[in-house]
């Protein structure tokens, strides 16, 4: 059964939450399991909790959009997909800044100094 496949993972995630109830990624992973079990309604409160704890968790916005869409909540799905896009754009911009900072350091390191 599907429950048999995910049972150990669910128990581990619930144990992690018992130790640290602010572990947003554990709520996200429980929601992913719920969605894998074709239970979008169960995933919604888990995803909302993950986002309360970590609003920038882009994957949670994406998963919440999928759940809302499956539940026929198209306005909410659209809102979450927009938020997901904003978060992904922010992540991409941060990655570009980090890359440019790294490249700038590398260029300065290997460039000969002029008198």
N, C-alpha and C positions, 0 to 999 in steps of 0.2 A: 504494500500500500504506500501511497505518497506520504502519509503520516510517519510510517516506518523509516522512510528515506530522510525526512527532516527532523525527526524526533530528537536525536542527539544534538543537532545544531541548535534547535529551539531551547533545549535544556541548558546548553552552554551559554547561550545569549541571555537567558533569564537569570542564570547564576551571575553573569557579568553585571547585569543591571541591579541585582541584589547587592553586589559589592560597590557599584558606582551607578546610582540612579540617574546621573547626568551624562552618561555615555551615549551620546546621540547616535553614533554609528551602530550601536546594538539595536536601537529601535528601528533604524533604517533596515538592517539586515532581517529583523523579524518581519518587517513589512514586505521585503523582497520574497521571503518564504511564503507569506500569506498570498502574495500575488502569484507565485509559482504554483500554489495550491488552488488557483482560480478563486480567490476570496478577496476581491478588491475592497469590499466593505470593511473587513477586518484590518486591512492595511492602512486605511485612512487615519484613524486615531494614532496609530504608531508613527506614521509619517508626520502628522501634525506635532506630536511630541518631539520628534527628532528636530523639527524646524524651530520649535520654541527654544530648544537647547542650543541649536546651532543654525541660525537663520541663513547662513551662507552655504549650507550643505546642498549644492546644486543637484546632486542625484536624488535627493529627497523631493525637491520640487518637480523633477522629471517624473519620478514614480507616482507622485500625488496627481500630476496631470493625467497619467495613464489610468489611475484608479478612478478619478472623476469621469474621465471619458467612458470607461466601461460601465459606470453607474448612470450614465446619461446626463451628467452634470456638466454640460458643455461650456457654460460661462466660467465656472470654476476651473475647468480643465485649461481653458485658454489663458486665464489669469496665471495659473501655475506654470504653464509653458513659457509665457512671457518672462516670468521671474527666473525660470531656468535659463533662458537665453541671456538675460542680464548678468546672472551669476557666471555663466560660461564666458561671456565677453570680459567680465572683470578678471576671471582666472587667466584668460589668454593675454590680457594686457599686462598682468603681473608677471607672467612667464616671459613675455617679450622684454619687459624692463629688466628682469633678472638676467636674461641672455645678453642684452646690450651691456649691462653692468659687467658681466663676466668677460665679454669680448673686449670691452674698453680696457679692462685690467690686463687682459692678455696682450692687446696691442701695445699698451704702454710698457709692458714687461719685455717684449721682444724688440721694440723699436729702439734703434740706436739714438743716443742723445746727441743733439747737434750742439756745437760750441756756441 
